[in-house]
Amino acid sequence: MPSGDKAKRKKSSGKESELDSALDQVGDESAAAAMNEFRDLLAQAKGDTTELVRQNANELEQRLILLKQGKIDKEDFDYFVENQKRDLRVFIDSQPAQVQERAENLTLHVLDIAATKVVPVLLAAL
């Protein structure tokens, strides 16, 4: 039932980001599931109390928008992802054990989904 709540919140906000609009175009069911997971993790990361997690989420969203607009290419995006992963691994390792999994999901996992699932969808839409 939580997915229904998300749809309601999305509609009630009245504004959809350019990235959300592109992700809505996914027709394949497994790809759509990956897009929903990505959206959920990105939203959690953007609302996280840790500045580095929020900053990573905002930068990732911006890079995806730039990629969709053709202002950067896949090579530039991949370079960004690799740099973020390197920096975020240090951050995750410095976290207490009980929060490492959450930090990893909101940083490295969301970057992996973006690179392997979201980018191909965005590039196919061009």
Contacts in CASP RR format, 6 or more apart in sequence:
PFRMAT RR
TARGET T0000
AUTHOR 0000-0000-0000
METHOD contacts of the structure
MODEL  1
MPSGDKAKRKKSSGKESELDSALDQVGDESAAAAMNEFRDLLAQAKGDTT
ELVRQNANELEQRLILLKQGKIDKEDFDYFVENQKRDLRVFIDSQPAQVQ
ERAENLTLHVLDIAATKVVPVLLAAL
3 36 0 8 1.000
6 39 0 8 1.000
6 40 0 8 1.000
10 16 0 8 1.000
10 20 0 8 1.000
16 24 0 8 1.000
17 61 0 8 1.000
17 65 0 8 1.000
18 65 0 8 1.000
18 68 0 8 1.000
18 69 0 8 1.000
19 61 0 8 1.000
19 64 0 8 1.000
19 65 0 8 1.000
19 68 0 8 1.000
20 39 0 8 1.000
22 68 0 8 1.000
22 121 0 8 1.000
22 122 0 8 1.000
22 125 0 8 1.000
23 35 0 8 1.000
23 38 0 8 1.000
23 39 0 8 1.000
23 118 0 8 1.000
23 121 0 8 1.000
25 121 0 8 1.000
25 125 0 8 1.000
26 32 0 8 1.000
26 35 0 8 1.000
26 121 0 8 1.000
31 117 0 8 1.000
31 121 0 8 1.000
34 113 0 8 1.000
34 117 0 8 1.000
34 118 0 8 1.000
35 117 0 8 1.000
35 118 0 8 1.000
35 121 0 8 1.000
37 113 0 8 1.000
38 110 0 8 1.000
38 113 0 8 1.000
38 114 0 8 1.000
38 117 0 8 1.000
38 118 0 8 1.000
41 105 0 8 1.000
41 106 0 8 1.000
41 109 0 8 1.000
41 110 0 8 1.000
41 113 0 8 1.000
42 57 0 8 1.000
42 60 0 8 1.000
42 61 0 8 1.000
42 110 0 8 1.000
44 106 0 8 1.000
45 53 0 8 1.000
45 54 0 8 1.000
45 56 0 8 1.000
45 57 0 8 1.000
45 106 0 8 1.000
45 107 0 8 1.000
45 110 0 8 1.000
46 54 0 8 1.000
46 57 0 8 1.000
46 58 0 8 1.000
46 61 0 8 1.000
47 54 0 8 1.000
47 57 0 8 1.000
48 54 0 8 1.000
48 57 0 8 1.000
48 106 0 8 1.000
50 103 0 8 1.000
52 88 0 8 1.000
52 91 0 8 1.000
52 107 0 8 1.000
53 103 0 8 1.000
53 106 0 8 1.000
53 107 0 8 1.000
56 84 0 8 1.000
56 88 0 8 1.000
56 107 0 8 1.000
56 110 0 8 1.000
56 111 0 8 1.000
57 106 0 8 1.000
57 110 0 8 1.000
59 80 0 8 1.000
59 84 0 8 1.000
60 84 0 8 1.000
60 110 0 8 1.000
60 111 0 8 1.000
60 114 0 8 1.000
63 72 0 8 1.000
63 76 0 8 1.000
63 77 0 8 1.000
63 80 0 8 1.000
64 77 0 8 1.000
64 114 0 8 1.000
64 118 0 8 1.000
64 119 0 8 1.000
64 122 0 8 1.000
66 72 0 8 1.000
67 73 0 8 1.000
67 74 0 8 1.000
67 76 0 8 1.000
67 77 0 8 1.000
67 119 0 8 1.000
67 122 0 8 1.000
67 123 0 8 1.000
68 122 0 8 1.000
68 125 0 8 1.000
68 126 0 8 1.000
70 126 0 8 1.000
74 119 0 8 1.000
74 123 0 8 1.000
77 115 0 8 1.000
77 119 0 8 1.000
78 115 0 8 1.000
81 111 0 8 1.000
81 114 0 8 1.000
81 115 0 8 1.000
84 107 0 8 1.000
84 111 0 8 1.000
85 108 0 8 1.000
85 111 0 8 1.000
88 107 0 8 1.000
88 108 0 8 1.000
88 111 0 8 1.000
89 108 0 8 1.000
91 103 0 8 1.000
91 107 0 8 1.000
92 100 0 8 1.000
92 103 0 8 1.000
92 104 0 8 1.000
92 107 0 8 1.000
92 108 0 8 1.000
93 100 0 8 1.000
95 103 0 8 1.000
END
